[in-house]
Amino acid sequence: MVLNWKTGGVLLGLVFLMAVVLVKPIGVSTQFVIFDGIVWDMVSPDVVVEAPEAKSGYASPNAYLNKSGGKYARNVANPLNYSFVFVLAMIAGAGLSAFLRGGVDRSERTMPAIWQANFGTSSWKRYLVAFAGGFIVLYGARLAGGCTSGHMMSGMMQTALSGYIFAAGAFAAGIPVAMYLYSKEA
């Protein structure tokens, strides 16, 4: 069964609403920091230490992991929390979805004509640009103290002014960049 974008949007909105009402607002960019901390802690075990005097019971010499009373340090030490499991479930859900629909057709793997018109047919170039774009978005999200799901989706759902400002800024930057990058017609 293939859903159209309107049905998918309504379902996504309902999932966000359920998450906000039942657990907490959705935001995932912090979990990349937690994952980095987990890997770092495997290499250097003194990155996160138990600290009974800390609000969370954990501390870190890294200022970012140590903020909010060691909240992030605690999540590095005990990653099986709602947010980290949510990110893993998103990955598993995407894989399950592809599996249930019988994989991804060859026709769905072709590059869009507008990409080919502007950048050629190199798969590696497309992967590199996608990775670089994702990195820039994630870096910007951390600078802004959140991500598109946290600021825009959950934030706007809660009528937070910062969510509306973030959304306006994302579109104000994204539309001109897309128009510039994809200036050639397909």
TORKOL-4160 file (C-alpha; in steps of 0.2 Angstrom, whole numbers, padded with zeros to 4 digits, m for minus):
186
<pt num="1" X="0000" Y="0000" Z="0000"/>
<pt num="2" X="0007" Y="0017" Z="m0005"/>
<pt num="3" X="0001" Y="0032" Z="0004"/>
<pt num="4" X="0000" Y="0049" Z="m0004"/>
<pt num="5" X="0009" Y="0064" Z="0004"/>
<pt num="6" X="m0007" Y="0071" Z="0012"/>
<pt num="7" X="m0011" Y="0055" Z="0021"/>
<pt num="8" X="0007" Y="0053" Z="0026"/>
<pt num="9" X="0007" Y="0071" Z="0033"/>
<pt num="10" X="m0008" Y="0068" Z="0043"/>
<pt num="11" X="m0001" Y="0052" Z="0050"/>
<pt num="12" X="0015" Y="0060" Z="0054"/>
<pt num="13" X="0006" Y="0074" Z="0063"/>
<pt num="14" X="m0004" Y="0062" Z="0073"/>
<pt num="15" X="0012" Y="0053" Z="0078"/>
<pt num="16" X="0020" Y="0069" Z="0084"/>
<pt num="17" X="0004" Y="0074" Z="0093"/>
<pt num="18" X="0004" Y="0057" Z="0102"/>
<pt num="19" X="0022" Y="0058" Z="0107"/>
<pt num="20" X="0019" Y="0076" Z="0114"/>
<pt num="21" X="0004" Y="0071" Z="0123"/>
<pt num="22" X="0010" Y="0054" Z="0130"/>
<pt num="23" X="0029" Y="0056" Z="0132"/>
<pt num="24" X="0037" Y="0072" Z="0127"/>
<pt num="25" X="0041" Y="0082" Z="0111"/>
<pt num="26" X="0051" Y="0074" Z="0098"/>
<pt num="27" X="0068" Y="0080" Z="0094"/>
<pt num="28" X="0083" Y="0069" Z="0088"/>
<pt num="29" X="0098" Y="0079" Z="0085"/>
<pt num="30" X="0104" Y="0078" Z="0103"/>
<pt num="31" X="0105" Y="0059" Z="0101"/>
<pt num="32" X="0119" Y="0061" Z="0088"/>
<pt num="33" X="0129" Y="0070" Z="0102"/>
<pt num="34" X="0124" Y="0056" Z="0114"/>
<pt num="35" X="0130" Y="0043" Z="0101"/>
<pt num="36" X="0147" Y="0052" Z="0099"/>
<pt num="37" X="0148" Y="0052" Z="0118"/>
<pt num="38" X="0145" Y="0033" Z="0118"/>
<pt num="39" X="0159" Y="0030" Z="0106"/>
<pt num="40" X="0171" Y="0043" Z="0114"/>
<pt num="41" X="0167" Y="0035" Z="0131"/>
<pt num="42" X="0172" Y="0018" Z="0124"/>
<pt num="43" X="0189" Y="0025" Z="0118"/>
<pt num="44" X="0192" Y="0035" Z="0134"/>
<pt num="45" X="0182" Y="0029" Z="0149"/>
<pt num="46" X="0185" Y="0045" Z="0159"/>
<pt num="47" X="0173" Y="0055" Z="0147"/>
<pt num="48" X="0158" Y="0050" Z="0158"/>
<pt num="49" X="0160" Y="0046" Z="0177"/>
<pt num="50" X="0148" Y="0043" Z="0191"/>
<pt num="51" X="0147" Y="0058" Z="0201"/>
<pt num="52" X="0135" Y="0057" Z="0216"/>
<pt num="53" X="0136" Y="0076" Z="0219"/>
<pt num="54" X="0129" Y="0079" Z="0201"/>
<pt num="55" X="0110" Y="0082" Z="0198"/>
<pt num="56" X="0110" Y="0067" Z="0186"/>
<pt num="57" X="0122" Y="0056" Z="0196"/>
<pt num="58" X="0135" Y="0058" Z="0181"/>
<pt num="59" X="0148" Y="0071" Z="0176"/>
<pt num="60" X="0160" Y="0074" Z="0162"/>
<pt num="61" X="0175" Y="0085" Z="0159"/>
<pt num="62" X="0167" Y="0089" Z="0142"/>
<pt num="63" X="0156" Y="0105" Z="0146"/>
<pt num="64" X="0143" Y="0100" Z="0133"/>
<pt num="65" X="0140" Y="0083" Z="0141"/>
<pt num="66" X="0141" Y="0090" Z="0158"/>
<pt num="67" X="0127" Y="0103" Z="0155"/>
<pt num="68" X="0111" Y="0102" Z="0164"/>
<pt num="69" X="0118" Y="0094" Z="0179"/>
<pt num="70" X="0126" Y="0080" Z="0169"/>
<pt num="71" X="0110" Y="0075" Z="0160"/>
<pt num="72" X="0119" Y="0071" Z="0143"/>
<pt num="73" X="0133" Y="0062" Z="0153"/>
<pt num="74" X="0119" Y="0051" Z="0161"/>
<pt num="75" X="0112" Y="0048" Z="0144"/>
<pt num="76" X="0129" Y="0043" Z="0137"/>
<pt num="77" X="0132" Y="0031" Z="0152"/>
<pt num="78" X="0114" Y="0024" Z="0150"/>
<pt num="79" X="0109" Y="0026" Z="0132"/>
<pt num="80" X="0093" Y="0015" Z="0133"/>
<pt num="81" X="0082" Y="0030" Z="0136"/>
<pt num="82" X="0066" Y="0036" Z="0126"/>
<pt num="83" X="0075" Y="0048" Z="0114"/>
<pt num="84" X="0089" Y="0036" Z="0109"/>
<pt num="85" X="0078" Y="0021" Z="0107"/>
<pt num="86" X="0066" Y="0032" Z="0097"/>
<pt num="87" X="0081" Y="0036" Z="0085"/>
<pt num="88" X="0085" Y="0018" Z="0083"/>
<pt num="89" X="0067" Y="0014" Z="0080"/>
<pt num="90" X="0066" Y="0027" Z="0066"/>
<pt num="91" X="0080" Y="0017" Z="0057"/>
<pt num="92" X="0072" Y="0000" Z="0061"/>
<pt num="93" X="0055" Y="0007" Z="0055"/>
<pt num="94" X="0062" Y="0013" Z="0038"/>
<pt num="95" X="0071" Y="m0004" Z="0036"/>
<pt num="96" X="0055" Y="m0013" Z="0040"/>
<pt num="97" X="0044" Y="m0002" Z="0029"/>
<pt num="98" X="0056" Y="m0006" Z="0014"/>
<pt num="99" X="0056" Y="m0024" Z="0018"/>
<pt num="100" X="0037" Y="m0025" Z="0019"/>
<pt num="101" X="0035" Y="m0017" Z="0002"/>
<pt num="102" X="0047" Y="m0029" Z="m0005"/>
<pt num="103" X="0062" Y="m0019" Z="m0006"/>
<pt num="104" X="0066" Y="m0004" Z="m0016"/>
<pt num="105" X="0063" Y="m0005" Z="m0035"/>
<pt num="106" X="0077" Y="m0001" Z="m0047"/>
<pt num="107" X="0066" Y="0013" Z="m0054"/>
<pt num="108" X="0065" Y="0021" Z="m0037"/>
<pt num="109" X="0084" Y="0022" Z="m0036"/>
<pt num="110" X="0086" Y="0032" Z="m0052"/>
<pt num="111" X="0092" Y="0050" Z="m0050"/>
<pt num="112" X="0079" Y="0064" Z="m0052"/>
<pt num="113" X="0081" Y="0072" Z="m0069"/>
<pt num="114" X="0083" Y="0089" Z="m0061"/>
<pt num="115" X="0098" Y="0082" Z="m0051"/>
<pt num="116" X="0106" Y="0075" Z="m0068"/>
<pt num="117" X="0103" Y="0092" Z="m0077"/>
<pt num="118" X="0112" Y="0102" Z="m0064"/>
<pt num="119" X="0125" Y="0089" Z="m0057"/>
<pt num="120" X="0127" Y="0074" Z="m0069"/>
<pt num="121" X="0125" Y="0056" Z="m0066"/>
<pt num="122" X="0138" Y="0052" Z="m0053"/>
<pt num="123" X="0131" Y="0042" Z="m0038"/>
<pt num="124" X="0146" Y="0046" Z="m0027"/>
<pt num="125" X="0144" Y="0065" Z="m0030"/>
<pt num="126" X="0125" Y="0063" Z="m0025"/>
<pt num="127" X="0130" Y="0053" Z="m0009"/>
<pt num="128" X="0144" Y="0066" Z="m0005"/>
<pt num="129" X="0132" Y="0081" Z="m0007"/>
<pt num="130" X="0118" Y="0072" Z="0003"/>
<pt num="131" X="0131" Y="0068" Z="0017"/>
<pt num="132" X="0138" Y="0086" Z="0017"/>
<pt num="133" X="0120" Y="0094" Z="0017"/>
<pt num="134" X="0115" Y="0082" Z="0032"/>
<pt num="135" X="0131" Y="0087" Z="0041"/>
<pt num="136" X="0128" Y="0106" Z="0038"/>
<pt num="137" X="0110" Y="0104" Z="0044"/>
<pt num="138" X="0115" Y="0094" Z="0059"/>
<pt num="139" X="0129" Y="0107" Z="0064"/>
<pt num="140" X="0116" Y="0121" Z="0062"/>
<pt num="141" X="0103" Y="0112" Z="0072"/>
<pt num="142" X="0116" Y="0110" Z="0087"/>
<pt num="143" X="0120" Y="0128" Z="0086"/>
<pt num="144" X="0102" Y="0132" Z="0087"/>
<pt num="145" X="0100" Y="0121" Z="0102"/>
<pt num="146" X="0088" Y="0109" Z="0093"/>
<pt num="147" X="0083" Y="0101" Z="0076"/>
<pt num="148" X="0070" Y="0103" Z="0063"/>
<pt num="149" X="0059" Y="0090" Z="0072"/>
<pt num="150" X="0062" Y="0098" Z="0089"/>
<pt num="151" X="0060" Y="0116" Z="0084"/>
<pt num="152" X="0049" Y="0116" Z="0069"/>
<pt num="153" X="0038" Y="0101" Z="0071"/>
<pt num="154" X="0036" Y="0099" Z="0090"/>
<pt num="155" X="0039" Y="0117" Z="0093"/>
<pt num="156" X="0026" Y="0123" Z="0081"/>
<pt num="157" X="0014" Y="0110" Z="0088"/>
<pt num="158" X="0016" Y="0117" Z="0105"/>
<pt num="159" X="0014" Y="0135" Z="0098"/>
<pt num="160" X="0032" Y="0140" Z="0103"/>
<pt num="161" X="0037" Y="0156" Z="0095"/>
<pt num="162" X="0055" Y="0149" Z="0093"/>
<pt num="163" X="0047" Y="0135" Z="0082"/>
<pt num="164" X="0039" Y="0148" Z="0070"/>
<pt num="165" X="0055" Y="0158" Z="0069"/>
<pt num="166" X="0065" Y="0142" Z="0065"/>
<pt num="167" X="0053" Y="0137" Z="0052"/>
<pt num="168" X="0053" Y="0154" Z="0044"/>
<pt num="169" X="0072" Y="0154" Z="0044"/>
<pt num="170" X="0074" Y="0137" Z="0037"/>
<pt num="171" X="0062" Y="0141" Z="0022"/>
<pt num="172" X="0070" Y="0158" Z="0020"/>
<pt num="173" X="0087" Y="0150" Z="0018"/>
<pt num="174" X="0082" Y="0134" Z="0010"/>
<pt num="175" X="0072" Y="0141" Z="m0005"/>
<pt num="176" X="0085" Y="0153" Z="m0012"/>
<pt num="177" X="0098" Y="0139" Z="m0010"/>
<pt num="178" X="0088" Y="0126" Z="m0019"/>
<pt num="179" X="0083" Y="0139" Z="m0033"/>
<pt num="180" X="0102" Y="0143" Z="m0035"/>
<pt num="181" X="0108" Y="0124" Z="m0035"/>
<pt num="182" X="0094" Y="0118" Z="m0046"/>
<pt num="183" X="0094" Y="0133" Z="m0058"/>
<pt num="184" X="0094" Y="0122" Z="m0074"/>
<pt num="185" X="0077" Y="0114" Z="m0078"/>
<pt num="186" X="0075" Y="0096" Z="m0080"/>
